[in-house]
Amino acid sequence: MLNKLIFANLTHRPVRTLLSVLAIAVEVTMILTLVGVSHGTIDSTKNRAKAVGADIMVRPRGTSVISSLSGAPMSDKYLGLLLQQPHVTAVTGVVVQSLQFPDSVFGIDFAAFSKMSGGFRYLKGHDPVNDDDMIVDEDYAQKYHLHVGSGVNLIANQWHISGIVQSGQAARIGVKLKTLQELEGTPGHLTMIYVKLDDPGLADQVAEQLKSPLNDDQIYSLNALLAAYDVSNIGMLRDFIDVVILVAMVVGFIVVFMAMYTAVLERTREIGIIKAVGGSSGLVLSILLRETLLLAVGGTLLGIGLTYGSQWMMKHFEPGSLVQETVYAWWPVAGAIAIVGALLGAVVPGIKAVKQDVTEALSYE
C-alpha cells in the first residue's frame, strides 16, 4: 500500500519527476563521461607506446614520464652509442612537433621503425616517398575528410597524403624524420629514442645500465612507462575530476532539494491526514526519502545510458580527438554520489514535513 502511494505521488506530477530524474542523470553522465575520457585518452597513449614495439624509451633530461614532448633537444649520436650496448638489437629516433591538443606531427625514420615494430598497417597508400609526403591514421582522415592524394597544410608547409594507417599505431600524423628536422631547424637532433632488446624481460635492468653512457638522460622501460600512465599520477587531471564530481553533486542536491521542498508544500494537507490517522513522523519521512531514492536510482540508470550517447557522439563527430571508455568500476561510484546527494537534498524538506502541526496541516488550503 505504501509503495503504491509513493509511485502515485511521483506519477501525479510527471513533469517535475521527469526533470528531477533528468537532472540526476546529467550529474551521473558528467562524472562518467569525464572519467571515461580521462581513462580513454591515457589508455590510447599507452596503446600507441606499445605499438612502437620498443622495450625502452629515452627522453630528454628534465622531462617526466607523463609530460608531453615537442622540439628536438637530443643529439642523434645517441643512436650509434645505443646500438653498441649489450642486448640492444634496434634503435630509432623521432621528432615531435605538437599541434592543437591532442595532435602531434611525428618525424619518423620509416625503415628503422619497420625493423622495430613491423611497420605501419596501411588501409590505403604507403610510406612517404617524397619529402612532402605525410601519413595519417583513419580517425584523423575521417575527422578532416582526407584521403590518399589529399593536400593538407600543417606547420606552415603543404603536405601530400601518401597513406592512411589503422588507428592506434604510434603516431596519428607521420612524415619523414629528416624533413621535419629541417623544417624545425634541428638537423641531427631528436625528441625521443626507442630501443628494442633481444630479451624484453631485461628492459628494467638494461634501462638502468644505459643511464651511465647516456649521461643520466630520462630512460624508462616500457613497463615503467605504462605504469606511469595513470589518472592518479596526473595531479591536475585528478583534481579536475574531483571538482567536477563536487559540482555535479551540488547540482543534484539543489535539484532534489527544490523538487522535494515544493512537494512538501503542495502536500501539506496530505501529510496532515497521514498524521491524523496515526501515521508517525518516521512514516512521513520514510515516504519522502523513498521517493527521493527512486528518483536517484532512476536518474542513475538514465545517466549510465546517456554516457553511451556521449561516447557515440565523440566517436562519430570528433574521431580520435578524445577517446571515451566505459569504466564500469565507476558506475557504482557515480550512483552512490548521485544517491547521497539526492538524499541530502531531501533532508531539509523531510524535516519540515515531520515538524508540521496536524491541525495547521488539515486547515491548509
N, C-alpha and C positions, 0 to 999 in steps of 0.2 A: 504493500500500500504506500509506504513511504517513498519507495523508488518511483512509483507511478507519479506521485506528487512532484518529485524532483524533475522528472522528464517533462511533465506538464508545464512546470514553471519555465523551463528552458524553451520549449516549443511555443509557448504562448507569446513570447517576444522574439521571433525568429531573426529579425534584423540585428538586434543587439547581440543575440547569441552568436550569430554568424560573424559579426565584426570582432567580437571578443576572441573567438576561435582563430580568426584570420590574423589578428594582432599577435597572438601567441605563436602561430605558425611562422610568421615573419621573424619573430625572435629566434625560433629554433633554426630557421633557414639561414639567418645571418651567421649564427655560430657555426653550423655545419659547413656552410659554403666557405667561410674564411679558413676553417681548419682543413677542409678538403683541398683548397687552393694552396695552402701552405705546404701540406704534405705532398701534393701532386707536383708542385714546382721543384721541391727538393728531391723527390724521387726521380723526376725527369732528369735532373742534373746528375744524379748518381748513375742512372742508366746510361747516359751519354759517356760518363767516365769509364764505365765498364766496357762500352762498345769500342773504345780505343784499342783494347787488347793489351794494354801495358800492365806491368806489375808494380811500377814505381813512378811517381811524378816528382819532378824537380821544379820548384817555384822560386821566384826571386826573393832575396833577403828582405825582411820587413813586411812580408805578407802573411796572412793567416790562411789556414787550410780552407776556410769558407768564404774568403773575400773574393770579389770579382777582380779580374785582371784585364789590363789593357796596356798597350805600349810594348816595348821590347828592351828590357834592361839587361838581359843576359847574353853573353857572347856565345856564338855558335861553336867556339873552340871546345866548349864542354862536350860536344857530341863525340869528337875523337877521343877525348880523355875517358869518357864513359865506356866507349867500346873496348877499351883496353882493360877494363876491370873484370875480375872473375865473375862468372855466371851471367854476364851481360851478353845477350845474343842480338839485340836490335835496339836502336835509339832513333827517335825522330823529334824534331822541334817544331813549334808552331808560333805564329804571331797572331795576337788577338787585338782586334780593333772594335771597341764597344760602340753599339748604335743605341737607338732608343730601347729601353728595357722591354723584353728580355733578350733582344737580338744582339749578336756579335758576328763580325766577319772573321773567319779563321784563315790565315795563310798557312797552307799545308804542303809538305813535300809528299806528293801523292804516291811516288814509288816507295818511299820509306814507310809511309802509312799502310800501304797494301801489304808490305812484308810483315808488319807488326800485327795488323788486325784482319788481314784477308781482303781489305779494300772495301769501298762503299758498295752497297747493294742498290743498283740503279733500277728505277721504274722505267725511265726513258733517258736516252742520251749516254754520256760517257764522261770520263775525267776531263778536266780542262786541257786543251791543246795549245791554244794561243794565250798570250799574256792577259787578254781582256775577257777570257772565259771565266764563268762562275757556275758553281753548282748550288742548288738549294734543296731543302727537304720538301716533302709533299705538303706538309702543313703550311710552310711559308709560301709555296707555289699556289696553294688553294686560297690563302688569305689575300694575296696580291694578284691573283689571276695570271700567273706566269706559266709558260710552257717552254719547251726546248726551242730556242731561236728567239725568245723574247729579249728585249733590251731593258735594262734597269740601271738607274743612276744611284750609286751609293758612294759615300766618302769622296764626293767630288770627282767621280770617274764613271764613265759609261761602260757597262758590262754586257756580255752576251751570255745567256743561259745555255750551257752546254749539256747539262744533265740535271735530272730530278731524282733524288735518292729517297729511300724509305726513311721515315721519321725515327728519331731516337739514336742516330749514329753520329756520335762525337760532335758534329757541328751542323748547325742549321744552314749556314752560308759558308761556302768554301771557295777560295781562289788559290792560285799558285803562291807558294811561300815567297819566292824572290820578288814577285810582282808587288805583294803587299809590303814587303820590306822597303822597296824603292819608293812606293807611294808615301810611306810613313817616314821616310828619311832615316831608316835604321838598318842599312845593309849589314849583314853579318851578325845580327842580334835577334834574340828570340824572347817570347813572353814566357814560355814554359817548355819543358822537355819531358817526353815519355820514355820509359825504359822497360824493355822486356827481358825476362830472365829465362834461363834454361830450366829452372825449378821455381814455380810461383810460391812454393812453401818457404823459400828463403827470403822472401820480399822484405820482411821486417829486419832481418839480420843484415842483408845487403844494403838496405836504406841507411842503416846506422853506420855501416862501414864507408859509405860514399860521402859522408859529411866531411871527412878529412880532406880528400883530394879536391873536393868542390868548395873548400873554404867555408864550410858550415852553411851552405845555402839551405833553403827550406826543402827538405827531402822527405817524402811520405810514401809508405807502401800503400797499395790500393786499399787494403783492409783499413788502415788508419784513416785514409781519405774518406772512405764510405761511412765509417763510424762517426766521423765529424759532421757529416751532412745530416743534421737532425734539428728539428724545430727548437728543442731545448738548448741547443748550442748557439742559437741566434737570438741574442738578448732583445734587440729591437722588435723582432717579429713576435717573440714570446710576450713581450709587454703589450704589443698592439692587440694580440688575441685577447689578453686579459681585459683590456679597455673595452673592446667590442662586446665581450661577454657581459661586463658590468653595465654597459649602455643598454644592451638587449634585455637584461634582467630588469632594469629600471623601467624600460618601456612596458614590459609585461606587467610589472607591478602597478603602474599608473593605469593601464587599460583595465585590468581586473578590478582595481580599486574603484574606478569610476563606474564600471558596469554594476558591481555588487552594491555600491553605495546607492546608486539610482534604484536598483531593485529593492533594497530595504525601504526606501522612501515610498515607492509605489505599492509595497505590500505591508504597509503599517497595519492596516485593518486585518489583513490575513494573519499576520503574526500575533495580533491581539486575540483573534479567535482561537489559534492553536494554544496559546497560554490559558485562555478561559476554559477550554475543555480539558485542561490538565496537562498540556504539553510543557515540558520543562525547558528551562533556558538552554540546557545542553542539547535538547532536541532541535531547537531553533537554530543554534549554532551549527549543529551537525548537518542540517538541511543546506545551509549556505555553503559550508565547506565541501559538501559532496557535489553541489552544483559547480563550484569552482574547480574541483578535481576533474569533473567530466569535461569542463571547458579546456583545462590544461592538457588532459590526455588527448582530446580531440585535436587541439592545436598542435601538439607534439607530432601526432601521426600525419597530419596535413603538412607540417613543416618538413618532415622527413621526405614526404612525397615531392614537395616543391624543390628540394635540393637536386633531385634528378632532372627537374626542369632547368635549373640554373646550369647544371652540368651539360645538358644538351645544348643550351644556348652558347656556352663558351666553346664547345667543340665545333659548332656549325658557324657561328658568327665571328669568333676570334680564335681560329685554329692555331695551336702552337703558342699563342701569346701567354695564356695562362692554362695550366693543367689542373683540373679538379678531380680529386679522387673521392671515392666513397669510403670514409673512415668509420667503419662500423663500431669501433670501440667508443666513439664519441656520441653515438645515438643515446645510450642511457644517460650519459653526462648532460647532454643538451636537454633531454627530457626532464632530468632531475632539476636542472636550473630553471626550466620553464615552470615546473610544478611548484617548486619552492617559492619562486617569485609570485606566482598566482595566488598561492595560499597566504603569503604575507600580505598581498593586496586585499584579501578578503577579511583579514583580522579586524581592522577598524570598523568596517560596515557590520561585521558579525557582532562585535561588542555593542555597537549602537542598537542592533536588533534585540540583543539579550537584555539590555537595560530599559527597553521600552515599558512604560507603565500600561497595564492591561486596560484600565478604564480609559486612559487617553487614546490608546490604540483603537479601541472599539468605537470611540466617538469621532475618530478621524474620518474626514470626508475627502 
